[in-house]
Amino acid sequence: MSDEFTKAPRAKVESDEPQERPEEQREAPQASSNQQGSAATDAPHDAEAQNAAGSQSGVDKASAWVSRTFPGHENAFLGGVCGLVVAIVMAAIGFWRTLLLVVLVLIGVAIGQQADGDPKILRALGKLFRDHDGR
């Protein structure tokens, strides 16, 4: 038998990190890791800015495409897309659930408008249900 199999296992687990290095080599990577660390902390902010700018340019591109494709009929196109979405939701969850969903969304928008100080939906409802006998 070989001595390798009779020896007890090592207590210390070896790591993937390199063993002792000269002092000059140890300082250089630390300086670059600090630079990388600051670059890494700046990277998320840069990525967020790029994502925000990218999504804005995507909206601008879509708006430009709609304007080029349907000149003078942009709102009709938007209405058609909204109608398609409502039709898909109606087919998926049914008429009454879709109606409830629309009512709840309008209530949420009305509450948000009231909080913003511009309650357009509430004014429209007030005009609709106002007594029309001249008072």
C-alpha positions in Angstrom: 0.0 0.0 0.0 1.0 3.5 -0.6 1.5 6.1 2.1 -1.0 8.4 0.3 -4.0 6.3 1.3 -3.0 5.8 4.9 -2.4 9.5 5.6 -5.2 11.4 7.4 -7.0 14.0 5.3 -5.8 17.6 5.6 -7.6 19.8 8.0 -7.1 22.9 5.9 -9.2 23.2 2.8 -7.3 24.7 -0.1 -8.9 27.7 -1.8 -8.8 28.8 -5.3 -7.0 32.0 -4.3 -3.3 32.1 -5.2 -0.8 31.7 -2.4 1.6 34.3 -1.1 2.6 36.9 -3.7 5.2 39.6 -3.6 4.1 42.9 -2.1 4.2 44.8 -5.4 1.9 42.3 -7.1 -0.5 42.3 -4.2 -0.9 46.2 -4.2 -1.5 46.5 -8.0 -4.6 44.3 -8.1 -6.0 46.0 -5.0 -5.7 49.4 -6.7 -7.4 48.1 -9.8 -10.1 46.3 -7.8 -10.8 49.7 -6.1 -11.1 51.2 -9.5 -13.3 48.4 -10.6 -15.4 48.7 -7.4 -16.1 52.4 -8.1 -16.8 51.6 -11.7 -19.1 48.8 -10.5 -21.0 51.1 -8.2 -21.4 53.7 -11.0 -22.5 51.1 -13.5 -26.0 50.6 -12.1 -26.6 54.3 -12.3 -25.4 54.4 -15.9 -27.5 51.4 -16.8 -30.6 53.0 -15.2 -30.0 56.2 -17.2 -29.5 54.2 -20.4 -32.6 52.1 -19.7 -34.7 55.3 -19.0 -33.3 56.9 -22.2 -33.8 53.7 -24.1 -37.4 53.3 -23.1 -38.1 57.0 -23.9 -36.5 56.7 -27.3 -38.6 53.5 -27.8 -41.8 55.5 -27.0 -40.6 58.3 -29.4 -39.9 55.7 -32.1 -43.4 54.2 -31.7 -45.0 57.6 -31.7 -43.1 58.5 -34.9 -44.1 55.3 -36.5 -47.8 55.8 -35.7 -47.6 59.4 -37.0 -45.9 58.3 -40.3 -48.2 55.3 -40.8 -51.5 56.9 -39.9 -51.0 60.6 -40.5 -53.9 62.6 -39.0 -55.4 59.4 -37.4 -53.1 58.8 -34.5 -56.0 58.9 -31.9 -58.1 56.6 -34.0 -55.2 54.1 -34.0 -54.8 54.5 -30.2 -58.6 53.9 -29.8 -58.3 50.8 -32.0 -55.5 49.4 -29.9 -57.5 50.1 -26.7 -60.5 48.3 -28.2 -58.4 45.3 -29.1 -57.1 45.1 -25.6 -60.6 45.3 -24.1 -61.8 42.7 -26.6 -59.0 40.3 -25.6 -59.6 40.9 -21.9 -63.4 40.3 -22.4 -62.7 37.1 -24.2 -60.3 35.9 -21.5 -62.2 36.8 -18.4 -65.8 37.6 -19.5 -68.0 40.7 -19.8 -68.9 41.4 -16.2 -65.4 40.9 -14.9 -64.1 43.2 -17.6 -66.8 45.8 -16.7 -65.8 45.6 -13.0 -62.2 46.0 -13.9 -62.9 49.1 -16.0 -65.0 50.6 -13.2 -62.3 50.0 -10.6 -59.6 51.5 -12.8 -61.8 54.6 -13.4 -62.4 54.9 -9.6 -58.6 54.7 -9.0 -57.9 57.3 -11.7 -60.6 59.6 -10.2 -59.0 59.2 -6.7 -55.6 60.0 -8.2 -56.9 63.0 -10.0 -58.5 64.3 -6.8 -55.2 63.9 -5.0 -53.5 65.8 -7.8 -56.0 68.6 -7.5 -57.5 68.2 -11.0 -60.6 66.0 -10.6 -61.7 65.8 -14.3 -63.7 62.5 -13.9 -65.5 63.8 -10.8 -66.4 67.0 -12.6 -67.7 65.1 -15.6 -69.8 62.9 -13.3 -71.1 66.0 -11.6 -72.2 67.5 -14.9 -73.8 64.2 -15.9 -75.9 63.8 -12.7 -76.6 67.5 -12.1 -80.2 68.5 -11.9 -81.1 70.0 -15.2 -84.3 72.0 -14.2 -82.4 75.3 -14.1 -81.3 75.5 -10.5 
